Amino acid sequence: MAEMADELAEAMNEAVVRRLAGEAFYLRGLRYFSQGHVESVWEIDGGLEAVVSGTRDYTVKLTAEEGILDYFCTCPVGDDGLFCKHCVAAALAWLSGSTGAGKGRDPGAAEAITISDAGRLLREEKKEKLVEMILAWARRDARLQERLLMWAARRSGPETAIAAARRAFEAAVAVDGYVPYRDAADYARGVEEAVDLIEDLLEDGQAAAVVELTESCLRSLVDSMGMVDDSDGYVGGIRYRLQQIHYQACVKARPKPEQLARRLFRWESQGTHDMFSGAVIRYAEILGEKGLEVYRKLAEAEWDRMPRRGADDDDVAWGRRYAITRIMESLARLSGDVEQLVAVMSRDLSHPSCYLRIAKTYRDAGDHDKALRWAEKGLKAFRGEADSELREFVAEEYHRRGRHEEAMKLVWDAFRRWHTPDRFRNLKRHAAKAGALKEWRERGLEEIRNWMAKVKQGGQAARRARWYGGEIDHSVLVAIFLDEGDVEAAWREAQEGGCSEELWLQLAEAREKEHPEDAAPIYMRQAEATLARVRNSRYYEPVGLLERAAAAMQRIGKNEEFARYLDGLRVQHKRKRNFIKLLDEKRDSLYLQ
């Protein structure tokens, strides 16, 4: 045990925990630890185990081997291989020493009692004594009492059990005022336990009753959701779980298809929290022909009241339109008829993406001609407003047909509207497909230089550049040449016309090895600019830049000059105590001999 503790201590500290978890999980785990969610931690062979309470109790295991920390948690996030908030809470508990049995025990101390030990001892206890113990515990523990009452209800008969499960859920889901983030996990845990009772009923063979019960519970849950800070998605997970139980109950109970169709349609067409989204596809086998026909008629009646929507039409009932459109698309996909699906999609052509969806649908079905026609219609309908993805779709289709000139015209027009490094990169990509990379690259660079000349002259070009946040310098060309790996060309452009701070730093990093005399002034200039706008903990950024400047100045033999420069900074910013303190801490890397 002592060896394990030593190995774990070497592999795990707060910095390691923060790095593995990331800031979001670390802060949530820290909150869990601070609020006492770590119920127990004990050391075992090869690591430690902990029980952390969340939506339910989760088991965390942390081990170390050859200085590497390994981790596992039974929660959904941990099951995906992430260092979850439960892992953070358990690690912080162990590091702080505020653990249960096991942490820091003497070698001769007795081992902690395990669940297996408790089970063995319970089996040896007399029945009357066990009954007294359970009843006494239940009187002091509301949740245990609820589970005990539910167990008794299940033993008393189906109707009693169903009524008890309903009461338990309603009591758990009810809110008395707003439930803040810090209380959401505990709230959800209580509701999850009530859902456990419903799942027990399904296992007891009460599938028909569970169908109705889950729908009733979902209505109550939706009514309460607006009063809970569900940032971690606990309540959303409960909603999904209830829908899963509903489906499983329908599989077993086989309710009347016509009635089920009407209920599912009401749920899905309301569009609330995506409830029963895609139900017509998922429940298709249960609904059968009769149920699907009812579902289809209900959907078509609602669909007929939904007007077509074009580019200039407002959507005053977006939520309702979205829900019924989703249903109609599901029905069309169920039929396997592409034309039926397109007919649904084409009722809303209010955005270029609507045309793109149709074009992709035809393309995926292997009909490239119709795909291109719809994409071209979208370009014509929106002209200069068409989004880049739609334009790219058309250009790729032109290339596929060998119509390279038309493809390049589209890409060139987009590039001329705004001269960005990304669009220049895209221009070259398409030019390579057209077999004319050199020609289009030179043409693109010439276009950028002409545009820059107009911007420098002022007038409309300059106003447009400023309006769209463009740089009135050579940033675009610097970024392009850096992207192409031509550092010298990028440096020349920056020297001639300037560039953004970010690009200056990239240039410094690219040149500091062979040209430290160029890199050092950049690092110093950027350090001063950063120092002027940051405070306290952010001083690490400018000091880091100063460290790089110090290394570059040492390489060119200007240590003393840099030391005088640092002394000047100290005087200039003497009131920034944290900055001065950090300079002192980094003295060895700043004042190089």
Secondary structure as a PSIPRED ss2 file (coil, helix, strand):
# PSIPRED VFORMAT (PSIPRED V4.0)

   1 M C   1.000  0.000  0.000
   2 A H   0.000  1.000  0.000
   3 E H   0.000  1.000  0.000
   4 M H   0.000  1.000  0.000
   5 A H   0.000  1.000  0.000
   6 D H   0.000  1.000  0.000
   7 E H   0.000  1.000  0.000
   8 L H   0.000  1.000  0.000
   9 A H   0.000  1.000  0.000
  10 E H   0.000  1.000  0.000
  11 A H   0.000  1.000  0.000
  12 M C   1.000  0.000  0.000
  13 N C   1.000  0.000  0.000
  14 E H   0.000  1.000  0.000
  15 A H   0.000  1.000  0.000
  16 V H   0.000  1.000  0.000
  17 V H   0.000  1.000  0.000
  18 R H   0.000  1.000  0.000
  19 R H   0.000  1.000  0.000
  20 L H   0.000  1.000  0.000
  21 A H   0.000  1.000  0.000
  22 G H   0.000  1.000  0.000
  23 E H   0.000  1.000  0.000
  24 A H   0.000  1.000  0.000
  25 F H   0.000  1.000  0.000
  26 Y H   0.000  1.000  0.000
  27 L H   0.000  1.000  0.000
  28 R H   0.000  1.000  0.000
  29 G H   0.000  1.000  0.000
  30 L H   0.000  1.000  0.000
  31 R H   0.000  1.000  0.000
  32 Y H   0.000  1.000  0.000
  33 F H   0.000  1.000  0.000
  34 S H   0.000  1.000  0.000
  35 Q C   1.000  0.000  0.000
  36 G C   1.000  0.000  0.000
  37 H C   1.000  0.000  0.000
  38 V E   0.000  0.000  1.000
  39 E E   0.000  0.000  1.000
  40 S E   0.000  0.000  1.000
  41 V E   0.000  0.000  1.000
  42 W E   0.000  0.000  1.000
  43 E E   0.000  0.000  1.000
  44 I E   0.000  0.000  1.000
  45 D C   1.000  0.000  0.000
  46 G C   1.000  0.000  0.000
  47 G E   0.000  0.000  1.000
  48 L E   0.000  0.000  1.000
  49 E E   0.000  0.000  1.000
  50 A E   0.000  0.000  1.000
  51 V E   0.000  0.000  1.000
  52 V E   0.000  0.000  1.000
  53 S E   0.000  0.000  1.000
  54 G C   1.000  0.000  0.000
  55 T C   1.000  0.000  0.000
  56 R C   1.000  0.000  0.000
  57 D E   0.000  0.000  1.000
  58 Y E   0.000  0.000  1.000
  59 T E   0.000  0.000  1.000
  60 V E   0.000  0.000  1.000
  61 K E   0.000  0.000  1.000
  62 L E   0.000  0.000  1.000
  63 T E   0.000  0.000  1.000
  64 A E   0.000  0.000  1.000
  65 E E   0.000  0.000  1.000
  66 E C   1.000  0.000  0.000
  67 G C   1.000  0.000  0.000
  68 I E   0.000  0.000  1.000
  69 L E   0.000  0.000  1.000
  70 D E   0.000  0.000  1.000
  71 Y E   0.000  0.000  1.000
  72 F E   0.000  0.000  1.000
  73 C E   0.000  0.000  1.000
  74 T C   1.000  0.000  0.000
  75 C C   1.000  0.000  0.000
  76 P H   0.000  1.000  0.000
  77 V H   0.000  1.000  0.000
  78 G H   0.000  1.000  0.000
  79 D H   0.000  1.000  0.000
  80 D C   1.000  0.000  0.000
  81 G C   1.000  0.000  0.000
  82 L C   1.000  0.000  0.000
  83 F C   1.000  0.000  0.000
  84 C C   1.000  0.000  0.000
  85 K H   0.000  1.000  0.000
  86 H H   0.000  1.000  0.000
  87 C H   0.000  1.000  0.000
  88 V H   0.000  1.000  0.000
  89 A H   0.000  1.000  0.000
  90 A H   0.000  1.000  0.000
  91 A H   0.000  1.000  0.000
  92 L H   0.000  1.000  0.000
  93 A H   0.000  1.000  0.000
  94 W H   0.000  1.000  0.000
  95 L H   0.000  1.000  0.000
  96 S H   0.000  1.000  0.000
  97 G C   1.000  0.000  0.000
  98 S C   1.000  0.000  0.000
  99 T C   1.000  0.000  0.000
 100 G C   1.000  0.000  0.000
 101 A C   1.000  0.000  0.000
 102 G C   1.000  0.000  0.000
 103 K C   1.000  0.000  0.000
 104 G C   1.000  0.000  0.000
 105 R C   1.000  0.000  0.000
 106 D C   1.000  0.000  0.000
 107 P C   1.000  0.000  0.000
 108 G C   1.000  0.000  0.000
 109 A C   1.000  0.000  0.000
 110 A C   1.000  0.000  0.000
 111 E C   1.000  0.000  0.000
 112 A C   1.000  0.000  0.000
 113 I C   1.000  0.000  0.000
 114 T C   1.000  0.000  0.000
 115 I H   0.000  1.000  0.000
 116 S H   0.000  1.000  0.000
 117 D H   0.000  1.000  0.000
 118 A H   0.000  1.000  0.000
 119 G H   0.000  1.000  0.000
 120 R H   0.000  1.000  0.000
 121 L H   0.000  1.000  0.000
 122 L H   0.000  1.000  0.000
 123 R H   0.000  1.000  0.000
 124 E H   0.000  1.000  0.000
 125 E C   1.000  0.000  0.000
 126 K C   1.000  0.000  0.000
 127 K H   0.000  1.000  0.000
 128 E H   0.000  1.000  0.000
 129 K H   0.000  1.000  0.000
 130 L H   0.000  1.000  0.000
 131 V H   0.000  1.000  0.000
 132 E H   0.000  1.000  0.000
 133 M H   0.000  1.000  0.000
 134 I H   0.000  1.000  0.000
 135 L H   0.000  1.000  0.000
 136 A H   0.000  1.000  0.000
 137 W H   0.000  1.000  0.000
 138 A H   0.000  1.000  0.000
 139 R H   0.000  1.000  0.000
 140 R H   0.000  1.000  0.000
 141 D C   1.000  0.000  0.000
 142 A H   0.000  1.000  0.000
 143 R H   0.000  1.000  0.000
 144 L H   0.000  1.000  0.000
 145 Q H   0.000  1.000  0.000
 146 E H   0.000  1.000  0.000
 147 R H   0.000  1.000  0.000
 148 L H   0.000  1.000  0.000
 149 L H   0.000  1.000  0.000
 150 M H   0.000  1.000  0.000
 151 W H   0.000  1.000  0.000
 152 A H   0.000  1.000  0.000
 153 A H   0.000  1.000  0.000
 154 R H   0.000  1.000  0.000
 155 R H   0.000  1.000  0.000
 156 S H   0.000  1.000  0.000
 157 G C   1.000  0.000  0.000
 158 P H   0.000  1.000  0.000
 159 E H   0.000  1.000  0.000
 160 T H   0.000  1.000  0.000
 161 A H   0.000  1.000  0.000
 162 I H   0.000  1.000  0.000
 163 A H   0.000  1.000  0.000
 164 A H   0.000  1.000  0.000
 165 A H   0.000  1.000  0.000
 166 R H   0.000  1.000  0.000
 167 R H   0.000  1.000  0.000
 168 A H   0.000  1.000  0.000
 169 F H   0.000  1.000  0.000
 170 E H   0.000  1.000  0.000
 171 A H   0.000  1.000  0.000
 172 A H   0.000  1.000  0.000
 173 V H   0.000  1.000  0.000
 174 A C   1.000  0.000  0.000
 175 V C   1.000  0.000  0.000
 176 D C   1.000  0.000  0.000
 177 G C   1.000  0.000  0.000
 178 Y C   1.000  0.000  0.000
 179 V E   0.000  0.000  1.000
 180 P C   1.000  0.000  0.000
 181 Y H   0.000  1.000  0.000
 182 R H   0.000  1.000  0.000
 183 D H   0.000  1.000  0.000
 184 A H   0.000  1.000  0.000
 185 A H   0.000  1.000  0.000
 186 D H   0.000  1.000  0.000
 187 Y H   0.000  1.000  0.000
 188 A H   0.000  1.000  0.000
 189 R H   0.000  1.000  0.000
 190 G H   0.000  1.000  0.000
 191 V H   0.000  1.000  0.000
 192 E H   0.000  1.000  0.000
 193 E H   0.000  1.000  0.000
 194 A H   0.000  1.000  0.000
 195 V H   0.000  1.000  0.000
 196 D H   0.000  1.000  0.000
 197 L H   0.000  1.000  0.000
 198 I H   0.000  1.000  0.000
 199 E H   0.000  1.000  0.000
 200 D H   0.000  1.000  0.000
 201 L H   0.000  1.000  0.000
 202 L H   0.000  1.000  0.000
 203 E H   0.000  1.000  0.000
 204 D C   1.000  0.000  0.000
 205 G C   1.000  0.000  0.000
 206 Q C   1.000  0.000  0.000
 207 A H   0.000  1.000  0.000
 208 A H   0.000  1.000  0.000
 209 A H   0.000  1.000  0.000
 210 V H   0.000  1.000  0.000
 211 V H   0.000  1.000  0.000
 212 E H   0.000  1.000  0.000
 213 L H   0.000  1.000  0.000
 214 T H   0.000  1.000  0.000
 215 E H   0.000  1.000  0.000
 216 S H   0.000  1.000  0.000
 217 C H   0.000  1.000  0.000
 218 L H   0.000  1.000  0.000
 219 R H   0.000  1.000  0.000
 220 S H   0.000  1.000  0.000
 221 L H   0.000  1.000  0.000
 222 V H   0.000  1.000  0.000
 223 D H   0.000  1.000  0.000
 224 S H   0.000  1.000  0.000
 225 M H   0.000  1.000  0.000
 226 G C   1.000  0.000  0.000
 227 M C   1.000  0.000  0.000
 228 V E   0.000  0.000  1.000
 229 D C   1.000  0.000  0.000
 230 D C   1.000  0.000  0.000
 231 S C   1.000  0.000  0.000
 232 D C   1.000  0.000  0.000
 233 G C   1.000  0.000  0.000
 234 Y H   0.000  1.000  0.000
 235 V H   0.000  1.000  0.000
 236 G H   0.000  1.000  0.000
 237 G H   0.000  1.000  0.000
 238 I H   0.000  1.000  0.000
 239 R H   0.000  1.000  0.000
 240 Y H   0.000  1.000  0.000
 241 R H   0.000  1.000  0.000
 242 L H   0.000  1.000  0.000
 243 Q H   0.000  1.000  0.000
 244 Q H   0.000  1.000  0.000
 245 I H   0.000  1.000  0.000
 246 H H   0.000  1.000  0.000
 247 Y H   0.000  1.000  0.000
 248 Q H   0.000  1.000  0.000
 249 A H   0.000  1.000  0.000
 250 C H   0.000  1.000  0.000
 251 V H   0.000  1.000  0.000
 252 K H   0.000  1.000  0.000
 253 A H   0.000  1.000  0.000
 254 R C   1.000  0.000  0.000
 255 P C   1.000  0.000  0.000
 256 K C   1.000  0.000  0.000
 257 P H   0.000  1.000  0.000
 258 E H   0.000  1.000  0.000
 259 Q H   0.000  1.000  0.000
 260 L H   0.000  1.000  0.000
 261 A H   0.000  1.000  0.000
 262 R H   0.000  1.000  0.000
 263 R H   0.000  1.000  0.000
 264 L H   0.000  1.000  0.000
 265 F H   0.000  1.000  0.000
 266 R H   0.000  1.000  0.000
 267 W H   0.000  1.000  0.000
 268 E H   0.000  1.000  0.000
 269 S H   0.000  1.000  0.000
 270 Q H   0.000  1.000  0.000
 271 G C   1.000  0.000  0.000
 272 T H   0.000  1.000  0.000
 273 H H   0.000  1.000  0.000
 274 D H   0.000  1.000  0.000
 275 M C   1.000  0.000  0.000
 276 F C   1.000  0.000  0.000
 277 S C   1.000  0.000  0.000
 278 G C   1.000  0.000  0.000
 279 A H   0.000  1.000  0.000
 280 V H   0.000  1.000  0.000
 281 I H   0.000  1.000  0.000
 282 R H   0.000  1.000  0.000
 283 Y C   1.000  0.000  0.000
 284 A H   0.000  1.000  0.000
 285 E H   0.000  1.000  0.000
 286 I H   0.000  1.000  0.000
 287 L H   0.000  1.000  0.000
 288 G H   0.000  1.000  0.000
 289 E H   0.000  1.000  0.000
 290 K H   0.000  1.000  0.000
 291 G H   0.000  1.000  0.000
 292 L H   0.000  1.000  0.000
 293 E H   0.000  1.000  0.000
 294 V H   0.000  1.000  0.000
 295 Y H   0.000  1.000  0.000
 296 R H   0.000  1.000  0.000
 297 K H   0.000  1.000  0.000
 298 L H   0.000  1.000  0.000
 299 A H   0.000  1.000  0.000
 300 E H   0.000  1.000  0.000
 301 A H   0.000  1.000  0.000
 302 E H   0.000  1.000  0.000
 303 W H   0.000  1.000  0.000
 304 D H   0.000  1.000  0.000
 305 R C   1.000  0.000  0.000
 306 M C   1.000  0.000  0.000
 307 P C   1.000  0.000  0.000
 308 R C   1.000  0.000  0.000
 309 R E   0.000  0.000  1.000
 310 G C   1.000  0.000  0.000
 311 A C   1.000  0.000  0.000
 312 D C   1.000  0.000  0.000
 313 D C   1.000  0.000  0.000
 314 D C   1.000  0.000  0.000
 315 D C   1.000  0.000  0.000
 316 V C   1.000  0.000  0.000
 317 A C   1.000  0.000  0.000
 318 W H   0.000  1.000  0.000
 319 G H   0.000  1.000  0.000
 320 R H   0.000  1.000  0.000
 321 R H   0.000  1.000  0.000
 322 Y H   0.000  1.000  0.000
 323 A H   0.000  1.000  0.000
 324 I H   0.000  1.000  0.000
 325 T H   0.000  1.000  0.000
 326 R H   0.000  1.000  0.000
 327 I H   0.000  1.000  0.000
 328 M H   0.000  1.000  0.000
 329 E H   0.000  1.000  0.000
 330 S H   0.000  1.000  0.000
 331 L H   0.000  1.000  0.000
 332 A H   0.000  1.000  0.000
 333 R H   0.000  1.000  0.000
 334 L H   0.000  1.000  0.000
 335 S H   0.000  1.000  0.000
 336 G C   1.000  0.000  0.000
 337 D C   1.000  0.000  0.000
 338 V H   0.000  1.000  0.000
 339 E H   0.000  1.000  0.000
 340 Q H   0.000  1.000  0.000
 341 L H   0.000  1.000  0.000
 342 V H   0.000  1.000  0.000
 343 A H   0.000  1.000  0.000
 344 V H   0.000  1.000  0.000
 345 M H   0.000  1.000  0.000
 346 S C   1.000  0.000  0.000
 347 R C   1.000  0.000  0.000
 348 D E   0.000  0.000  1.000
 349 L C   1.000  0.000  0.000
 350 S C   1.000  0.000  0.000
 351 H C   1.000  0.000  0.000
 352 P H   0.000  1.000  0.000
 353 S H   0.000  1.000  0.000
 354 C H   0.000  1.000  0.000
 355 Y H   0.000  1.000  0.000
 356 L H   0.000  1.000  0.000
 357 R H   0.000  1.000  0.000
 358 I H   0.000  1.000  0.000
 359 A H   0.000  1.000  0.000
 360 K H   0.000  1.000  0.000
 361 T H   0.000  1.000  0.000
 362 Y H   0.000  1.000  0.000
 363 R H   0.000  1.000  0.000
 364 D H   0.000  1.000  0.000
 365 A C   1.000  0.000  0.000
 366 G C   1.000  0.000  0.000
 367 D C   1.000  0.000  0.000
 368 H H   0.000  1.000  0.000
 369 D H   0.000  1.000  0.000
 370 K H   0.000  1.000  0.000
 371 A H   0.000  1.000  0.000
 372 L H   0.000  1.000  0.000
 373 R H   0.000  1.000  0.000
 374 W H   0.000  1.000  0.000
 375 A H   0.000  1.000  0.000
 376 E H   0.000  1.000  0.000
 377 K H   0.000  1.000  0.000
 378 G H   0.000  1.000  0.000
 379 L H   0.000  1.000  0.000
 380 K H   0.000  1.000  0.000
 381 A H   0.000  1.000  0.000
 382 F H   0.000  1.000  0.000
 383 R H   0.000  1.000  0.000
 384 G H   0.000  1.000  0.000
 385 E H   0.000  1.000  0.000
 386 A C   1.000  0.000  0.000
 387 D C   1.000  0.000  0.000
 388 S H   0.000  1.000  0.000
 389 E H   0.000  1.000  0.000
 390 L H   0.000  1.000  0.000
 391 R H   0.000  1.000  0.000
 392 E H   0.000  1.000  0.000
 393 F H   0.000  1.000  0.000
 394 V H   0.000  1.000  0.000
 395 A H   0.000  1.000  0.000
 396 E H   0.000  1.000  0.000
 397 E H   0.000  1.000  0.000
 398 Y H   0.000  1.000  0.000
 399 H H   0.000  1.000  0.000
 400 R H   0.000  1.000  0.000
 401 R C   1.000  0.000  0.000
 402 G C   1.000  0.000  0.000
 403 R C   1.000  0.000  0.000
 404 H H   0.000  1.000  0.000
 405 E H   0.000  1.000  0.000
 406 E H   0.000  1.000  0.000
 407 A H   0.000  1.000  0.000
 408 M H   0.000  1.000  0.000
 409 K H   0.000  1.000  0.000
 410 L H   0.000  1.000  0.000
 411 V H   0.000  1.000  0.000
 412 W H   0.000  1.000  0.000
 413 D H   0.000  1.000  0.000
 414 A H   0.000  1.000  0.000
 415 F H   0.000  1.000  0.000
 416 R H   0.000  1.000  0.000
 417 R H   0.000  1.000  0.000
 418 W C   1.000  0.000  0.000
 419 H C   1.000  0.000  0.000
 420 T C   1.000  0.000  0.000
 421 P H   0.000  1.000  0.000
 422 D H   0.000  1.000  0.000
 423 R H   0.000  1.000  0.000
 424 F H   0.000  1.000  0.000
 425 R H   0.000  1.000  0.000
 426 N H   0.000  1.000  0.000
 427 L H   0.000  1.000  0.000
 428 K H   0.000  1.000  0.000
 429 R H   0.000  1.000  0.000
 430 H H   0.000  1.000  0.000
 431 A H   0.000  1.000  0.000
 432 A H   0.000  1.000  0.000
 433 K H   0.000  1.000  0.000
 434 A C   1.000  0.000  0.000
 435 G C   1.000  0.000  0.000
 436 A C   1.000  0.000  0.000
 437 L H   0.000  1.000  0.000
 438 K H   0.000  1.000  0.000
 439 E H   0.000  1.000  0.000
 440 W H   0.000  1.000  0.000
 441 R H   0.000  1.000  0.000
 442 E H   0.000  1.000  0.000
 443 R H   0.000  1.000  0.000
 444 G H   0.000  1.000  0.000
 445 L H   0.000  1.000  0.000
 446 E H   0.000  1.000  0.000
 447 E H   0.000  1.000  0.000
 448 I H   0.000  1.000  0.000
 449 R H   0.000  1.000  0.000
 450 N H   0.000  1.000  0.000
 451 W H   0.000  1.000  0.000
 452 M H   0.000  1.000  0.000
 453 A H   0.000  1.000  0.000
 454 K H   0.000  1.000  0.000
 455 V H   0.000  1.000  0.000
 456 K H   0.000  1.000  0.000
 457 Q C   1.000  0.000  0.000
 458 G C   1.000  0.000  0.000
 459 G H   0.000  1.000  0.000
 460 Q H   0.000  1.000  0.000
 461 A H   0.000  1.000  0.000
 462 A H   0.000  1.000  0.000
 463 R H   0.000  1.000  0.000
 464 R H   0.000  1.000  0.000
 465 A H   0.000  1.000  0.000
 466 R H   0.000  1.000  0.000
 467 W H   0.000  1.000  0.000
 468 Y C   1.000  0.000  0.000
 469 G C   1.000  0.000  0.000
 470 G C   1.000  0.000  0.000
 471 E C   1.000  0.000  0.000
 472 I C   1.000  0.000  0.000
 473 D C   1.000  0.000  0.000
 474 H C   1.000  0.000  0.000
 475 S H   0.000  1.000  0.000
 476 V H   0.000  1.000  0.000
 477 L H   0.000  1.000  0.000
 478 V H   0.000  1.000  0.000
 479 A H   0.000  1.000  0.000
 480 I H   0.000  1.000  0.000
 481 F H   0.000  1.000  0.000
 482 L H   0.000  1.000  0.000
 483 D H   0.000  1.000  0.000
 484 E C   1.000  0.000  0.000
 485 G C   1.000  0.000  0.000
 486 D C   1.000  0.000  0.000
 487 V H   0.000  1.000  0.000
 488 E H   0.000  1.000  0.000
 489 A H   0.000  1.000  0.000
 490 A H   0.000  1.000  0.000
 491 W H   0.000  1.000  0.000
 492 R H   0.000  1.000  0.000
 493 E H   0.000  1.000  0.000
 494 A H   0.000  1.000  0.000
 495 Q H   0.000  1.000  0.000
 496 E H   0.000  1.000  0.000
 497 G H   0.000  1.000  0.000
 498 G C   1.000  0.000  0.000
 499 C C   1.000  0.000  0.000
 500 S C   1.000  0.000  0.000
 501 E H   0.000  1.000  0.000
 502 E H   0.000  1.000  0.000
 503 L H   0.000  1.000  0.000
 504 W H   0.000  1.000  0.000
 505 L H   0.000  1.000  0.000
 506 Q H   0.000  1.000  0.000
 507 L H   0.000  1.000  0.000
 508 A H   0.000  1.000  0.000
 509 E H   0.000  1.000  0.000
 510 A H   0.000  1.000  0.000
 511 R H   0.000  1.000  0.000
 512 E C   1.000  0.000  0.000
 513 K C   1.000  0.000  0.000
 514 E C   1.000  0.000  0.000
 515 H C   1.000  0.000  0.000
 516 P H   0.000  1.000  0.000
 517 E H   0.000  1.000  0.000
 518 D H   0.000  1.000  0.000
 519 A H   0.000  1.000  0.000
 520 A H   0.000  1.000  0.000
 521 P H   0.000  1.000  0.000
 522 I H   0.000  1.000  0.000
 523 Y H   0.000  1.000  0.000
 524 M H   0.000  1.000  0.000
 525 R H   0.000  1.000  0.000
 526 Q H   0.000  1.000  0.000
 527 A H   0.000  1.000  0.000
 528 E H   0.000  1.000  0.000
 529 A H   0.000  1.000  0.000
 530 T H   0.000  1.000  0.000
 531 L H   0.000  1.000  0.000
 532 A H   0.000  1.000  0.000
 533 R H   0.000  1.000  0.000
 534 V C   1.000  0.000  0.000
 535 R C   1.000  0.000  0.000
 536 N H   0.000  1.000  0.000
 537 S H   0.000  1.000  0.000
 538 R H   0.000  1.000  0.000
 539 Y H   0.000  1.000  0.000
 540 Y H   0.000  1.000  0.000
 541 E H   0.000  1.000  0.000
 542 P H   0.000  1.000  0.000
 543 V H   0.000  1.000  0.000
 544 G H   0.000  1.000  0.000
 545 L H   0.000  1.000  0.000
 546 L H   0.000  1.000  0.000
 547 E H   0.000  1.000  0.000
 548 R H   0.000  1.000  0.000
 549 A H   0.000  1.000  0.000
 550 A H   0.000  1.000  0.000
 551 A H   0.000  1.000  0.000
 552 A H   0.000  1.000  0.000
 553 M H   0.000  1.000  0.000
 554 Q H   0.000  1.000  0.000
 555 R H   0.000  1.000  0.000
 556 I C   1.000  0.000  0.000
 557 G C   1.000  0.000  0.000
 558 K C   1.000  0.000  0.000
 559 N H   0.000  1.000  0.000
 560 E H   0.000  1.000  0.000
 561 E H   0.000  1.000  0.000
 562 F H   0.000  1.000  0.000
 563 A H   0.000  1.000  0.000
 564 R H   0.000  1.000  0.000
 565 Y H   0.000  1.000  0.000
 566 L H   0.000  1.000  0.000
 567 D H   0.000  1.000  0.000
 568 G H   0.000  1.000  0.000
 569 L H   0.000  1.000  0.000
 570 R H   0.000  1.000  0.000
 571 V H   0.000  1.000  0.000
 572 Q H   0.000  1.000  0.000
 573 H C   1.000  0.000  0.000
 574 K C   1.000  0.000  0.000
 575 R C   1.000  0.000  0.000
 576 K C   1.000  0.000  0.000
 577 R H   0.000  1.000  0.000
 578 N H   0.000  1.000  0.000
 579 F H   0.000  1.000  0.000
 580 I H   0.000  1.000  0.000
 581 K H   0.000  1.000  0.000
 582 L H   0.000  1.000  0.000
 583 L H   0.000  1.000  0.000
 584 D H   0.000  1.000  0.000
 585 E H   0.000  1.000  0.000
 586 K C   1.000  0.000  0.000
 587 R H   0.000  1.000  0.000
 588 D H   0.000  1.000  0.000
 589 S H   0.000  1.000  0.000
 590 L H   0.000  1.000  0.000
 591 Y C   1.000  0.000  0.000
 592 L C   1.000  0.000  0.000
 593 Q C   1.000  0.000  0.000
